[in-house]
Amino acid sequence: MPTDSATYRLFFAVWPDAPCARWLDEQVEHLHHEYGGRQTPPRQHHLTLAFVGEVSHSQLAIVEAIGRQIAAQAEPCRIKLDKLAVWPSGIGCAAPTRTPARIRELACALNSALKTQGLPYEERRFRPHVTLLRKATPAARAPAAPDSFALLKIDHLSLVVSRLTRSGPLYQELRRWQLGPVHDGS
């Protein structure tokens, strides 16, 4: 059993379904060919909604309660991943041209709840994306628009722990909640 001195590096995210994951796999190959860098393993592709950071074992239950509460209040939606980018930081990603209000509201609700509880939260502007490459070489020109797009279903909320390794971060889902109110079948 973990002690209170144990810490967890956490974030809230959404994982792609199979059709979206296949599209992401195609895009990572295209970006890697053009910009190099280290490919994110396919099973690690996700869209971060809120980065929590380091929390103690005793704070973990509070973070889980936030996830459960926010997921129960949120409505499922989709985000259209229709552009590729390589940022100056070397991150190569798939992103939306437009961010649906529901996704911004979900990210904002998570960060607001974390702040209210005195937990770490992300202060920078929400910029939805799925990281496909790290340490890519940014070029003067932006990546070409993909020939197609993917719809990422935002129908669940996952609490994920990140472990940093020499070969890059590894992510493990700790909890998953379906979005929307839970109905008891009556």
C-alpha positions as CSV (number, residue, x, y, z in Angstrom):
1,M,0.0,0.0,0.0
2,P,1.4,3.4,-0.9
3,T,2.4,5.7,1.9
4,D,1.4,9.4,2.1
5,S,5.0,10.3,0.9
6,A,4.2,8.6,-2.4
7,T,3.5,11.1,-5.2
8,Y,1.6,10.8,-8.5
9,R,2.1,12.9,-11.6
10,L,-1.5,13.1,-12.9
11,F,-3.6,14.5,-15.7
12,F,-7.1,14.2,-17.0
13,A,-7.4,13.0,-20.6
14,V,-9.5,11.4,-23.3
15,W,-8.2,8.3,-25.3
16,P,-9.1,7.9,-29.0
17,D,-11.4,5.1,-30.2
18,A,-10.1,2.7,-32.9
19,P,-11.0,4.7,-36.0
20,C,-9.4,7.9,-34.6
21,A,-6.3,5.9,-33.4
22,R,-5.8,4.6,-36.9
23,W,-5.9,8.1,-38.3
24,L,-3.4,9.3,-35.7
25,D,-1.1,6.4,-36.7
26,E,-1.2,7.6,-40.3
27,Q,-0.5,11.2,-39.3
28,V,2.5,10.3,-37.0
29,E,4.2,8.5,-39.9
30,H,3.7,11.6,-42.2
31,L,5.0,14.0,-39.6
32,H,7.9,11.8,-38.6
33,H,9.0,11.5,-42.2
34,E,9.0,15.3,-42.6
35,Y,10.2,16.5,-39.2
36,G,12.0,13.6,-37.5
37,G,11.8,13.4,-33.7
38,R,10.7,10.6,-31.4
39,Q,7.3,9.1,-32.2
40,T,4.8,8.8,-29.4
41,P,3.8,5.1,-29.1
42,P,0.3,4.6,-30.5
43,R,-1.1,3.3,-27.2
44,Q,0.0,6.6,-25.6
45,H,-2.0,8.9,-27.9
46,H,-4.4,11.0,-25.9
47,L,-5.9,14.5,-25.6
48,T,-5.0,16.1,-22.3
49,L,-7.9,18.1,-20.8
50,A,-6.2,19.2,-17.6
51,F,-2.7,18.6,-16.3
52,V,-2.7,18.2,-12.5
53,G,1.0,17.6,-11.8
54,E,2.4,16.0,-8.6
55,V,0.0,15.1,-5.9
56,S,0.4,13.1,-2.7
57,H,-1.3,9.8,-2.0
58,S,-3.7,11.5,0.4
59,Q,-4.7,14.0,-2.3
60,L,-5.5,11.2,-4.9
61,A,-9.0,10.6,-3.5
62,I,-9.8,14.4,-3.9
63,V,-8.6,14.3,-7.6
64,E,-10.7,11.2,-8.2
65,A,-13.7,12.9,-6.7
66,I,-13.2,15.9,-9.0
67,G,-13.0,13.6,-12.0
68,R,-16.2,11.7,-11.0
69,Q,-18.1,14.9,-10.3
70,I,-17.1,16.8,-13.5
71,A,-17.7,13.7,-15.7
72,A,-21.2,13.3,-14.3
73,Q,-22.0,16.9,-15.2
74,A,-20.4,17.0,-18.7
75,E,-22.1,16.2,-22.0
76,P,-20.4,13.9,-24.6
77,C,-19.2,15.7,-27.7
78,R,-16.6,15.3,-30.5
79,I,-13.6,17.3,-31.6
80,K,-12.5,17.3,-35.2
81,L,-8.8,16.8,-35.6
82,D,-8.1,18.4,-38.9
83,K,-4.7,20.0,-38.8
84,L,-1.1,19.0,-38.1
85,A,1.5,21.2,-36.4
86,V,5.1,21.2,-35.2
87,W,5.5,23.7,-32.5
88,P,8.8,25.6,-31.7
89,S,9.1,23.4,-28.6
90,G,9.5,20.3,-30.9
91,I,6.1,18.9,-30.3
92,G,4.4,17.5,-33.4
93,C,0.7,17.1,-33.0
94,A,-2.8,16.7,-34.5
95,A,-5.2,19.5,-33.4
96,P,-8.5,21.0,-34.3
97,T,-9.0,24.1,-36.3
98,R,-11.9,25.0,-34.0
99,T,-12.3,23.9,-30.4
100,P,-15.9,23.1,-29.5
101,A,-17.2,25.1,-26.5
102,R,-18.1,21.9,-24.6
103,I,-14.5,20.8,-24.6
104,R,-13.2,24.2,-23.4
105,E,-15.9,24.2,-20.7
106,L,-14.8,20.7,-19.6
107,A,-11.1,21.7,-19.4
108,C,-12.1,24.9,-17.5
109,A,-14.3,23.0,-15.0
110,L,-11.5,20.6,-14.2
111,N,-9.0,23.3,-13.7
112,S,-11.4,25.4,-11.6
113,A,-12.2,22.4,-9.4
114,L,-8.5,21.6,-8.9
115,K,-7.9,25.3,-8.0
116,T,-10.8,25.4,-5.5
117,Q,-9.4,22.3,-3.7
118,G,-5.9,23.9,-3.5
119,L,-4.4,21.3,-5.9
120,P,-2.0,21.9,-8.8
121,Y,-3.7,23.1,-12.0
122,E,-2.8,24.4,-15.4
123,E,-2.9,28.2,-15.7
124,R,-2.0,28.5,-19.4
125,R,-4.6,28.7,-22.1
126,F,-6.2,25.3,-23.1
127,R,-4.8,24.2,-26.4
128,P,-6.3,20.9,-27.4
129,H,-4.0,18.5,-29.3
130,V,-2.8,14.9,-29.5
131,T,1.0,14.7,-29.3
132,L,2.4,12.5,-32.1
133,L,6.1,13.5,-31.9
134,R,8.6,14.9,-29.4
135,K,11.9,16.5,-30.3
136,A,10.8,17.2,-33.8
137,T,12.7,19.7,-35.9
138,P,10.4,22.7,-36.4
139,A,10.6,24.0,-40.0
140,A,9.9,27.4,-41.5
141,R,6.8,26.0,-43.2
142,A,3.9,24.4,-41.4
143,P,3.0,20.8,-42.1
144,A,0.6,20.3,-45.0
145,A,-3.0,19.8,-44.1
146,P,-4.0,16.2,-43.8
147,D,-6.0,14.6,-46.6
148,S,-8.7,13.6,-44.1
149,F,-9.7,14.3,-40.6
150,A,-10.7,12.3,-37.5
151,L,-13.4,12.8,-35.0
152,L,-12.2,12.2,-31.4
153,K,-15.1,11.2,-29.3
154,I,-15.2,13.0,-25.9
155,D,-17.4,10.5,-24.2
156,H,-15.3,9.7,-21.2
157,L,-12.8,11.2,-18.8
158,S,-9.7,9.4,-17.7
159,L,-7.4,10.1,-14.7
160,V,-3.9,9.1,-15.9
161,V,-0.6,8.8,-14.1
162,S,2.5,9.7,-15.9
163,R,5.8,8.0,-15.2
164,L,8.9,9.6,-16.7
165,T,11.4,7.1,-18.2
166,R,14.6,7.4,-20.3
167,S,12.6,6.4,-23.4
168,G,9.9,9.0,-22.7
169,P,6.8,9.2,-20.5
170,L,4.6,6.2,-19.9
171,Y,0.9,6.7,-19.2
172,Q,-1.4,4.4,-17.1
173,E,-5.1,5.0,-16.7
174,L,-6.1,5.0,-13.1
175,R,-9.8,5.7,-13.4
176,R,-12.3,6.2,-16.2
177,W,-15.7,7.8,-16.0
178,Q,-18.4,8.0,-18.8
179,L,-19.6,11.6,-19.4
180,G,-23.1,12.5,-18.5
181,P,-25.4,11.6,-15.7
182,V,-25.4,8.0,-14.5
183,H,-28.9,6.4,-14.9
184,D,-29.9,3.5,-12.7
185,G,-32.1,2.0,-15.3
186,S,-35.4,2.9,-13.6
